[in-house]
Amino acid sequence: MYSAVAGVGGHLPGQPVGNDELGKRVETSDEWVRARTGIRSRHFAAPGELAGDLALPAAQKALAQAGMEGADLDAIIFATTTPDRVYPATACLLQAELGAAPCAAFDLQAVCSGFLYALAIGDAMICARRAERVLIVGAEVFSHIIDWRDRSTCILFGDGAGAAVLVASEEPGVRAVHIAADGRHANKLTVNAHIKEGKLEGDPYTRMDGASVFRFATDKMTEASRIVLDGARPDWFVPHQANSRIIEAVRRRLDIPRERTAFSVAEHSNTSAASVPLAMAQKNFQKGETVLLAAAGGGFTWGAALLVWR
């Protein structure tokens, strides 16, 4: 038994916020941001709008494309760094909204690699015959953990959600998956805070060693991609949409043409776990085409997957 992607969907909240508009909150400009990141705009959730709220329309689109309803699901895997609550899992809240109970529902946290981790687990569940229809979601409200005084990070992130439906298949749709982590680098990209006795302790904002993250993401996305490709050449490359320079560096190392590489970071910036499925949802892949996915993020975590579009 194999798994295959049967549907994808994405959702971005509100209206795009351009670099010049962002410049009203922090000292920056469109020219400065675009030159360093390739980002032109990003989307922010409305006050009170949470990751689960963004995930719902993305999940509904993915289910519709797969010709399914929530009640058809055997599992929901929700990748997020910004859950709606400490508990229960945001996956359980989404499950109720989709009318998907009873089925397995849980969250996982691998930051920007979250969707690849969710894909790996969903694929394993189907191949082990523990499920036949799995919804995997990546959704973030990173605007909740951004320090607007820190120009080096606040320009990079946005909010959004993406989802995919994995189904059992007699032919391999997910050809290969590789995920890994190295916690020795935890402090290079982190929100170093926790809840104790009802109070938030520590630094509640995203902090990043930009140079280290750039080198790490470039190296590990390339490494993971080569593992799953095993000498093959993909028809499409959908990398984590963090920074156009990282995307360019990885695609060049892998010798993948630019016209066959997804570049959606300009429109929605880095949406962490949502960025890969958001980029997938914007492409019209044809049956039989091979699609390479790759991501890297805080942890450090990283991963890649090779799909055959069914």
Residue, then its C-alpha position, 0 to 999 in steps of 0.5 A: m500500500y502506498s500514499a498519494v496526494a489527492g487534493v491541496g488547498g491554501h488560505l491567506p488572511g486579509q489583504p496583502v501588506g506591502n513593504d512600504e506599508l510595513g515601513k510605517r511600523v519599522e524602519t525599512s523600505d521596499e527596496w531594502v526588503r526585496a533586495r535581501t529577501g525577495i519579499r514584496s508583501r505578506h498577510f496578517a491574521a485579524p485580531g482574534e484570528l488563530a491558526g485553526d481559523l486559517a486552516l479551516p478554509a485551506a482544509q476545505k479546499a483540499l478536501a473538495q479537490a479530493g472529492m471528500e468531506g471531513a467525515d471521510l477522514d481517518a486522521i488529521i495531522f496539524a503542523t503549527t508553531t502557533p497553536d490556538r491553545v496550550y491544549p487540546a491540539t488545534a487538530c481537534l478543534l479543526q476536526a470539530e469544524l470539519g465534522a470529522a469526528p471520530c478520527a485520529a487528530f493531533d498536532l506536531q511542532a517542527v516549525c518550517s519543516g512541519f508540513l514535511y514531518a506531517l507528510a512523513i507521518g501520514d505516509a507511514m500511517i497509510c503504508a502501515r494500513r493504519a489509515e486510508r485518508v489523512l488530512i495534513v495541515g500547516a498553519e501559522v499566525f507568526s505575527h503573534i510571535i514577531d518583535w516589531r522592533d527587530r527589523s531583521t526578523c519582522i520583515l520575513f514572516g507572515d500568516g497563512a495556511g495550507a493543506a493536503v489530503l493523502v489517500a491510499s494508492e496502489e501506485p506510489g504517489v509519495r516516492a520517498v521522504h526524509i526528515a531529520a533534526d539537530g537540537r544542538h542548534a536550537n538557539k539559532l532560531t527560537v522563541n525562548a519562552h514558556i508558561k509557568e504558573g499561569k504566566l509567560e516567562g522568557d522572551p516571547y518573540t522570534r530570535m534568529d541568527g540569520a547567517s547561520v540559518f541561511r547556511f544551514a537551510t541551504d545545506k540541509m535542504t540540498e542534502a535532504s533533496r539529494i537523498v530522496l531524489d537518489g539521482a533522479r531529476p524532478d519535474w518541479f521543485v517546491p521548496h520552503q518559501a523563506n527567502s528567495r536567495i535560499i531558494e536560488a542557492v538550493r535550486r542551483r546546487l540541485d541544477i533545477p531550472r528556475e522556471r520549474t521552481a516554485f517562488s511564492v515567497a514574494e507574495h506571502s513571505n515566510t509562513s513557516a509550516a504553511s509555506v510548502p502547501l501554499a506554494m503547492a496549491q498555486k501550481n497546476f501539476q499534471k498527472g505523472e509529474t514528479v514534485l520535489l518538496a524541501a524545507a528547513g527550520g528551527g530545531f534545527t529541523w529539515g526534510a524533503a519528499l519526492l512525489v508523483w502527482r496522481 
